[in-house]
């Protein structure tokens, strides 16, 4: 089998809902890498949080896509921190955040500081964000271009956020609603799929040899981009609907059968 580009979401796909990596997934992933395939983590996580996962997976070469496609890394153990940033896309967060703030006043906001952590409007629940976290005035949140903004509500649901984005419209940005009341906002045109296409060209992998596995709405473009797009069994129906196939639930190591099929 020729080398494939295998793009994997992290939470709810490679790691279970508690954030744990099963021995079966770890072993299958190692075998796929040993077989010569290019495993590329593609996640909504920040650079800091992504590097933690890559270390756990034993991936120290190739590429990784972070912040839903806004940041692409080339992994290199000889670089400071173990990576080189090869692509960054930013946007002005002020218009979208001002609109959302007016519509949902009790929401909390996190603005990513690349390679550092997040600036926050108020504290997030423990464990949801990684890196240096600091609460700052609203004016500082919107003062500079950023790669990603996270808008989170302690009182809403994902359905509430879907209705909210439909009602108000968000122009000039890309966005994805998570499994809870969690909204990620990125620069317009940015997605995991768009970033992975650039990685594919760098690696010289043919389009027919691309595989992507994910479980959430921020994986839609990635799954559609791949020649073989796979939705996890725990994915929402709209994600399953655009996939070429649906594998098992993350709690049942659904990723393993997809990885083993590449050997």
Protein Blocks (a to p, Z undefined) as FASTA:
>chain_A
ZZddddddfehplpcfkopacfklmmmmmmmmmnopacddddfbdfklmmmmmmmnopag
hjddeehhpaccdddfkbghhiacfbdcdddfklmmmmmmmmmmmbccddddehilpcdf
bdcdehkagcjdddddfklmmmpccfbdcdddfkbcfklmmmmmmmnopghiacdddfbd
cdddddehiafklmmmmmmmmnopafklcccddfbfklmmmmmmpmbdcddfkbcfklmm
mpmbdcddfklopmmmmmmmmZZ
